[in-house]
Amino acid sequence: MKFGQSAPYYKGIINNINHKYLFWYLDFVLNEIRFCFFQAVIFKTFAHILYKI
C-alpha cells in the first residue's frame, strides 16, 4: 500500500479530528462569550442600582 493510496484515509481521520475540536472550541468560545455577557449585564445592573442610590 503506497502512501498515495492511504492519503485520503488519513485525510478523513484528520478532518474528523478537526471537526470535533472545531465544534468543541466553538462551544467553548460561545460559553465564554455568554458568561462574559452575563457578567456584564449583572455588573451594569448593579452599577445602575448603586448609581440610583
C-alpha positions in Angstrom: 0.0 0.0 0.0 1.6 3.2 -1.1 1.2 6.5 0.8 -0.7 8.0 -2.1 -3.5 5.4 -1.7 -3.7 5.8 2.0 -3.7 9.6 1.9 -7.5 10.0 1.6 -7.9 7.7 4.6 -5.5 9.9 6.7 -7.2 13.0 5.4 -10.6 11.6 6.5 -9.2 11.0 10.0 -7.7 14.4 10.2 -10.9 16.0 9.0 -12.9 14.1 11.7 -10.5 15.2 14.4 -10.5 18.8 13.2 -14.3 19.0 13.1 -14.6 17.5 16.6 -12.1 20.0 18.0 -13.6 22.8 16.0 -17.1 22.2 17.4 -15.6 21.8 20.9 -13.7 25.1 20.5 -16.7 27.0 19.1 -18.8 25.7 22.0 -16.1 26.8 24.5 -15.9 30.3 22.9 -19.7 30.7 22.9 -19.8 29.7 26.5 -17.1 32.2 27.3 -19.0 35.0 25.4 -22.2 34.1 27.1 -20.6 34.1 30.5 -18.9 37.5 29.9 -22.1 39.0 28.6 -24.0 37.6 31.6 -21.4 39.2 34.0 -21.5 42.5 32.1 -25.3 42.6 32.4 -25.1 41.9 36.2 -22.4 44.5 36.6 -24.3 47.1 34.7 -27.5 46.4 36.7 -25.6 46.5 39.9 -23.9 49.8 38.9 -27.2 51.2 37.9 -28.8 50.3 41.3 -25.8 51.8 43.1 -26.0 54.9 40.9 -29.6 55.4 41.8 -28.8 55.2 45.5 
